[in-house]
Amino acid sequence: MTGSVLFYVQHLLGIGHMQRVFRLADSVARKGLKVTLVSGGEALAGPVCGKFGRIVQLAPIRALDASFKELVGPDDQPVDDKLRETRRAALLSTFAAVRPDVVVIEAFPFGRRAFRFELEPLIEATRSRRPRPLVLCSLRDIVVVPQDAARYREIVDRVRAEFDFVLIHGDPRFVPLEASFPAAREIADRLIYTGYIGQSDQTSGGDEGAGAGEVLVSIGGGAVGTALLSAALETRRRGCLSGVTWRLLAGPNLPQPAFRSLARALPKGVVLERYRHEFPQMLRHCRVSVSQAGYNTILDILAAHAPAVVVPFAAGRETEQQLRAERLAARGALELVRETELTPARLAHAIERAIAREPAKITVDMGGARRSADLIASMIKKPESLLRRADEDFVSYSARGIISA
């Protein structure tokens, strides 16, 4: 079929947002649609990039640190009006050239409020073009917004005025949107639960035997997680599972000084690497996984049914990983160590508990990318008929139960 889809994604620190959108864009491209992805964060290395059509890289903006309080542009310079104008012009130029049938904006308006300077003009451009492109929000299962009634009202009003649908890449029986966004009921007619966007939507590859019998320590993109890697090393030095290999995956974004510091202090039997493409396969064979609790990592752990210990990232007001980890720990799927309570002794005890018992097998439908692509393709093919019944049809995926123990 013919049709064009424009994706917008802005990552600030980690790579989870990008990985999720890459998987979604890949699935949309496999429907025969022309895909253009506009990325506003720092360019990522090849192993995490998709294989679809065109990627437009805006002048990158990132968070200076895990507090997310200060954003910086190229060369770590503060974001100024010139940079904003450059990005805004590039985004609108891309929109005009692509002439998409559907615009998919990741996170906004639930997040990325600091990027209104370019997203509001983009949305306005969609409203003034004929035929009008559909505007969708692509949203993970859990969001982080201030506990502020005015902020909730702003989000609700924007969704109702500017977005056709919100695609929630999760399952309401596991974590409904209202668990992290209490005002969800006010936009219930716009919410479509697609299922999780997991690794099963992609072709596996790499060394199927990698990671066998190892302690696999990972921190996602690596921008945050130095404390977990350091604690894991000290845990190993104190004798925890000293007879097996410990493999530390530091992530592409771990600062080079921190990587070098860790590399200088490696005990025998510990391997330090940046990234392994076959990470999901490695989880299937590892002795135990030790990680944070980001969206993509958790899905990989559940798919592998790996014994696991998670230490959720919880700096500042970050609650997303903590909520996801707490729900899974309550169901017996993994062991939880809170970031504020992380010590080598607690980590060692959690590893022992994870290995001692079989983790509860939670079957997760990871077809969210395929379902989202089906929905987007159907909207392009029959926009009027689908818009009248899309909510009923696609929410029914949730009614059938995406997650079951």
C-alpha positions as CSV (number, residue, x, y, z in Angstrom):
1,M,0.0,0.0,0.0
2,T,1.0,3.6,-0.3
3,G,1.3,6.1,2.5
4,S,3.7,8.1,4.5
5,V,4.4,8.3,8.3
6,L,6.5,10.8,10.1
7,F,7.9,9.9,13.5
8,Y,9.3,12.4,16.0
9,V,11.3,11.2,19.0
10,Q,13.5,13.1,21.5
11,H,15.7,11.2,23.9
12,L,17.4,13.1,26.7
13,L,19.6,10.6,28.5
14,G,19.0,7.0,28.0
15,I,18.2,5.1,24.7
16,G,14.9,3.4,25.6
17,H,12.7,5.9,23.9
18,M,14.8,5.5,20.7
19,Q,14.8,1.8,20.8
20,R,11.0,1.6,21.2
21,V,10.4,4.0,18.3
22,F,12.9,2.3,16.1
23,R,11.1,-1.0,16.6
24,L,7.8,0.7,15.9
25,A,9.1,2.4,12.8
26,D,10.5,-0.9,11.5
27,S,7.1,-2.5,11.8
28,V,5.4,0.3,10.0
29,A,8.0,0.2,7.2
30,R,7.3,-3.5,6.8
31,K,3.7,-2.6,6.0
32,G,5.0,-1.0,2.8
33,L,4.6,2.6,4.2
34,K,7.2,5.3,3.6
35,V,8.8,6.1,7.0
36,T,10.7,9.2,8.1
37,L,12.0,9.4,11.6
38,V,13.1,12.8,13.1
39,S,15.4,12.4,16.0
40,G,16.2,15.3,18.4
41,G,18.6,13.6,20.7
42,E,22.3,12.6,20.2
43,A,22.9,10.3,17.3
44,L,23.2,6.7,18.4
45,A,25.6,4.0,17.3
46,G,24.6,1.5,14.6
47,P,23.6,-1.5,16.8
48,V,20.5,0.2,18.2
49,C,19.4,1.8,14.9
50,G,16.5,0.5,12.8
51,K,16.7,-0.6,9.1
52,F,13.8,1.5,7.8
53,G,13.9,4.5,5.5
54,R,15.1,7.9,6.3
55,I,16.4,9.4,9.6
56,V,16.5,13.1,10.0
57,Q,18.9,14.2,12.7
58,L,18.1,17.6,14.3
59,A,20.8,19.5,16.1
60,P,21.0,17.4,19.2
61,I,19.7,18.4,22.6
62,R,20.3,16.3,25.7
63,A,20.0,16.5,29.5
64,L,23.2,17.5,31.2
65,D,22.7,15.0,33.9
66,A,20.2,12.7,35.6
67,S,18.3,15.6,37.2
68,F,17.0,16.6,33.7
69,K,17.0,20.2,35.0
70,E,19.4,21.6,32.4
71,L,19.3,20.9,28.6
72,V,22.3,21.4,26.4
73,G,23.0,21.4,22.7
74,P,26.0,20.6,20.6
75,D,29.3,21.0,22.5
76,D,27.3,21.1,25.8
77,Q,26.3,24.7,25.3
78,P,23.0,25.9,26.8
79,V,20.0,25.7,24.5
80,D,19.4,29.2,23.1
81,D,16.9,30.8,20.7
82,K,19.2,30.2,17.7
83,L,19.3,26.5,18.3
84,R,15.5,26.3,18.8
85,E,14.9,28.2,15.5
86,T,17.3,25.9,13.7
87,R,15.6,22.8,14.9
88,R,12.1,24.2,14.4
89,A,12.9,25.1,10.8
90,A,14.4,21.7,10.1
91,L,11.4,19.9,11.5
92,L,8.8,21.9,9.6
93,S,10.9,21.6,6.4
94,T,10.9,17.8,6.8
95,F,7.1,17.8,7.4
96,A,6.5,19.9,4.3
97,A,8.8,17.7,2.2
98,V,7.4,14.3,3.4
99,R,3.7,15.3,3.4
100,P,2.8,12.5,5.8
101,D,-0.6,10.9,6.2
102,V,0.2,10.2,9.9
103,V,2.4,12.0,12.3
104,V,3.5,10.0,15.4
105,I,4.9,12.0,18.3
106,E,6.7,10.1,21.0
107,A,5.8,11.0,24.6
108,F,4.4,14.5,24.1
109,P,2.1,16.0,25.6
110,F,2.7,13.6,28.6
111,G,6.4,14.5,28.5
112,R,8.9,16.5,26.5
113,R,7.2,19.8,27.5
114,A,10.5,21.7,27.0
115,F,10.2,21.0,23.3
116,R,6.9,22.8,22.8
117,F,8.9,25.4,20.8
118,E,9.0,22.9,17.8
119,L,6.2,20.6,18.6
120,E,3.4,23.2,18.7
121,P,4.4,24.5,15.3
122,L,4.5,21.0,13.9
123,I,1.0,20.2,15.2
124,E,-0.3,23.5,13.9
125,A,1.2,22.6,10.5
126,T,-0.8,19.4,10.5
127,R,-4.0,21.2,11.3
128,S,-3.6,23.7,8.4
129,R,-2.8,21.1,5.7
130,R,-5.4,19.4,3.6
131,P,-6.0,16.6,3.7
132,R,-5.1,16.8,7.4
133,P,-2.7,14.2,8.7
134,L,-3.7,12.2,11.7
135,V,-1.7,13.0,14.8
136,L,-0.9,10.2,17.2
137,C,1.0,10.1,20.5
138,S,3.2,7.0,21.1
139,L,3.4,6.4,24.8
140,R,5.1,3.8,27.0
141,D,3.2,2.0,29.7
142,I,4.1,4.4,32.6
143,V,4.6,8.1,32.4
144,V,6.2,10.6,34.8
145,V,4.4,13.9,35.3
146,P,4.4,16.4,38.1
147,Q,1.7,15.9,40.8
148,D,0.0,19.0,39.7
149,A,-3.6,19.4,38.8
150,A,-2.9,22.2,36.4
151,R,-0.4,20.0,34.5
152,Y,-2.9,17.1,34.3
153,R,-5.5,19.6,32.9
154,E,-3.0,20.9,30.3
155,I,-2.2,17.3,29.1
156,V,-5.9,16.4,28.9
157,D,-6.8,19.5,27.0
158,R,-3.9,19.0,24.5
159,V,-4.9,15.4,23.8
160,R,-8.5,16.3,23.2
161,A,-7.7,19.3,21.0
162,E,-4.6,18.1,19.1
163,F,-4.4,14.3,19.0
164,D,-6.5,11.8,17.3
165,F,-5.3,8.9,19.5
166,V,-2.8,7.9,22.1
167,L,-1.2,4.6,21.4
168,I,-0.2,3.1,24.8
169,H,2.4,0.4,24.4
170,G,1.4,-1.6,27.4
171,D,-1.5,-3.6,29.0
172,P,-4.1,-2.0,31.3
173,R,-4.4,-5.3,33.3
174,F,-0.8,-5.0,34.3
175,V,-0.2,-1.2,34.6
176,P,-3.1,0.9,33.4
177,L,-2.3,4.4,32.4
178,E,-4.2,5.8,35.4
179,A,-1.6,4.2,37.7
180,S,0.8,7.0,36.6
181,F,-1.6,9.5,35.1
182,P,-4.8,9.8,37.3
183,A,-6.6,11.9,34.7
184,A,-6.5,9.1,32.1
185,R,-10.3,8.5,32.4
186,E,-10.9,12.0,30.9
187,I,-9.3,10.9,27.6
188,A,-10.4,7.3,27.7
189,D,-12.0,7.6,24.2
190,R,-8.6,8.5,22.8
191,L,-6.6,5.7,24.4
192,I,-5.6,2.6,22.5
193,Y,-3.6,-0.2,24.3
194,T,-1.5,-1.9,21.7
195,G,0.5,-4.4,23.8
196,Y,4.2,-4.0,24.6
197,I,6.8,-3.3,21.9
198,G,9.2,-6.1,22.6
199,Q,12.2,-7.8,21.0
200,S,10.0,-10.5,19.5
201,D,9.0,-7.9,16.9
202,Q,12.6,-8.1,15.5
203,T,14.7,-10.8,14.0
204,S,17.1,-12.3,16.5
205,G,20.7,-12.8,15.6
206,G,24.2,-13.1,17.0
207,D,25.8,-15.8,19.1
208,E,23.0,-18.0,20.5
209,G,25.3,-19.4,23.1
210,A,26.6,-16.1,24.4
211,G,26.2,-15.4,28.1
212,A,25.7,-19.1,29.1
213,G,26.0,-19.5,32.9
214,E,27.1,-15.9,33.4
215,V,26.1,-13.2,35.7
216,L,24.9,-10.6,33.2
217,V,24.9,-7.0,34.5
218,S,23.4,-4.3,32.3
219,I,22.5,-0.7,32.6
220,G,20.7,0.1,29.3
221,G,22.1,3.0,27.5
222,G,24.6,3.6,30.3
223,A,24.0,7.4,30.9
224,V,23.0,6.5,34.4
225,G,24.0,3.3,36.1
226,T,27.6,3.7,37.2
227,A,26.6,3.1,40.8
228,L,25.1,-0.3,39.8
229,L,28.2,-1.4,37.9
230,S,30.4,-0.4,40.8
231,A,28.2,-2.2,43.3
232,A,28.2,-5.3,41.1
233,L,32.0,-5.3,40.9
234,E,32.3,-5.0,44.7
235,T,29.7,-7.8,45.1
236,R,31.9,-10.0,42.9
237,R,35.1,-9.1,44.8
238,R,33.4,-10.2,48.0
239,G,32.9,-13.6,46.6
240,C,29.4,-13.7,45.2
241,L,29.3,-16.4,42.5
242,S,33.0,-16.0,42.1
243,G,33.2,-19.3,40.2
244,V,31.3,-18.0,37.1
245,T,32.0,-15.2,34.6
246,W,30.5,-11.8,35.4
247,R,29.8,-9.8,32.2
248,L,29.2,-6.1,32.6
249,L,27.4,-4.3,29.7
250,A,28.1,-0.6,30.3
251,G,26.0,0.8,27.4
252,P,27.0,3.2,24.6
253,N,26.4,6.3,26.7
254,L,28.4,5.6,29.8
255,P,31.0,8.4,30.0
256,Q,34.4,7.3,28.8
257,P,36.2,8.2,32.1
258,A,33.8,6.0,34.1
259,F,34.3,3.2,31.6
260,R,38.1,3.4,31.9
261,S,37.9,3.5,35.7
262,L,35.9,0.4,35.7
263,A,38.2,-1.3,33.2
264,R,41.2,-0.7,35.4
265,A,39.6,-2.4,38.4
266,L,38.3,-5.6,36.8
267,P,38.9,-8.8,38.9
268,K,39.7,-12.0,37.1
269,G,36.6,-13.6,35.6
270,V,34.9,-10.2,35.0
271,V,34.3,-8.9,31.4
272,L,33.4,-5.3,30.6
273,E,31.8,-4.4,27.3
274,R,29.8,-1.5,25.9
275,Y,27.1,-3.3,24.1
276,R,26.0,-6.8,22.8
277,H,23.5,-7.0,20.0
278,E,22.4,-10.4,21.2
279,F,21.6,-9.3,24.7
280,P,18.1,-10.8,24.6
281,Q,19.5,-14.2,23.6
282,M,22.2,-13.9,26.3
283,L,19.4,-13.5,28.9
284,R,18.0,-16.9,27.9
285,H,21.2,-18.6,29.0
286,C,22.6,-16.5,31.8
287,R,22.8,-17.6,35.4
288,V,21.1,-14.4,36.6
289,S,20.5,-10.9,35.3
290,V,21.3,-7.8,37.3
291,S,19.9,-4.6,35.7
292,Q,17.9,-1.5,36.0
293,A,14.2,-1.7,35.2
294,G,13.7,0.2,32.0
295,Y,10.9,-0.7,29.6
296,N,13.0,-2.6,27.0
297,T,15.2,-4.4,29.5
298,I,12.2,-5.7,31.5
299,L,10.6,-7.0,28.4
300,D,13.8,-8.8,27.4
301,I,14.0,-10.3,30.9
302,L,10.4,-11.5,30.8
303,A,10.7,-13.0,27.3
304,A,13.8,-14.9,28.4
305,H,12.2,-16.0,31.8
306,A,15.6,-15.2,33.3
307,P,16.3,-15.1,37.1
308,A,16.6,-11.4,37.6
309,V,17.5,-8.7,40.1
310,V,16.5,-5.1,39.3
311,V,17.7,-1.9,40.8
312,P,15.3,0.8,39.3
313,F,16.7,4.1,38.3
314,A,15.0,6.6,40.8
315,A,16.9,9.9,40.7
316,G,14.9,13.1,41.2
317,R,11.2,12.5,40.6
318,E,11.7,9.4,38.4
319,T,9.1,6.8,39.3
320,E,8.6,4.9,36.1
321,Q,11.1,2.1,36.7
322,Q,10.2,1.8,40.4
323,L,6.5,1.3,39.7
324,R,7.2,-1.3,37.0
325,A,9.6,-3.2,39.2
326,E,7.3,-3.2,42.2
327,R,4.5,-4.7,40.2
328,L,6.7,-7.5,38.8
329,A,8.3,-8.2,42.2
330,A,4.9,-8.6,43.7
331,R,4.1,-11.2,41.1
332,G,7.3,-13.1,41.8
333,A,8.9,-12.4,38.5
334,L,12.1,-10.8,39.9
335,E,14.0,-9.5,42.9
336,L,13.9,-5.8,43.7
337,V,16.6,-3.7,45.4
338,R,15.8,-0.1,45.7
339,E,18.4,2.3,44.4
340,T,18.6,4.1,47.7
341,E,19.3,0.8,49.5
342,L,21.8,-0.6,47.1
343,T,24.9,-2.1,48.8
344,P,27.1,-5.1,47.8
345,A,25.6,-7.2,50.6
346,R,22.0,-6.5,49.6
347,L,22.8,-7.1,46.0
348,A,24.4,-10.5,46.9
349,H,21.4,-11.6,48.9
350,A,19.0,-10.6,46.1
351,I,21.1,-12.6,43.6
352,E,21.0,-15.6,45.9
353,R,17.2,-15.3,46.2
354,A,16.8,-15.0,42.4
355,I,18.8,-18.0,41.7
356,A,17.3,-20.1,44.5
357,R,13.8,-20.0,43.1
358,E,12.2,-20.3,39.7
359,P,10.9,-16.9,38.6
360,A,7.2,-16.7,38.0
361,K,6.6,-17.0,34.2
362,I,4.6,-14.0,33.1
363,T,3.6,-14.4,29.4
364,V,3.8,-11.0,27.8
365,D,2.3,-10.2,24.4
366,M,5.1,-8.3,22.7
367,G,3.2,-7.7,19.4
368,G,2.7,-4.0,20.2
369,A,4.8,-2.8,17.2
370,R,3.0,-5.0,14.8
371,R,-0.4,-4.0,16.2
372,S,0.5,-0.3,16.1
373,A,1.6,-0.7,12.5
374,D,-1.6,-2.5,11.6
375,L,-3.6,0.3,13.1
376,I,-1.6,3.1,11.4
377,A,-1.9,1.3,8.0
378,S,-5.6,0.9,8.5
379,M,-6.0,4.6,9.4
380,I,-4.3,5.5,6.2
381,K,-6.3,3.1,4.1
382,K,-9.8,3.8,5.6
383,P,-9.4,6.9,7.8
384,E,-13.1,7.8,8.2
385,S,-14.4,4.3,9.0
386,L,-11.5,3.4,11.2
387,L,-11.7,6.6,13.3
388,R,-15.3,5.7,14.2
389,R,-14.5,2.3,15.4
390,A,-10.7,2.1,16.1
391,D,-11.1,2.5,19.8
392,E,-13.5,-0.4,20.2
393,D,-11.5,-2.7,17.8
394,F,-8.0,-2.1,19.2
395,V,-8.8,-1.7,22.9
396,S,-10.3,-5.2,22.5
397,Y,-6.7,-6.5,22.5
398,S,-6.5,-5.5,26.1
399,A,-9.9,-7.1,26.9
400,R,-8.5,-10.4,25.7
401,G,-5.7,-10.1,28.1
402,I,-2.2,-9.1,26.9
403,I,-0.5,-10.4,30.1
404,S,-1.3,-13.6,31.9
405,A,0.6,-15.4,34.6
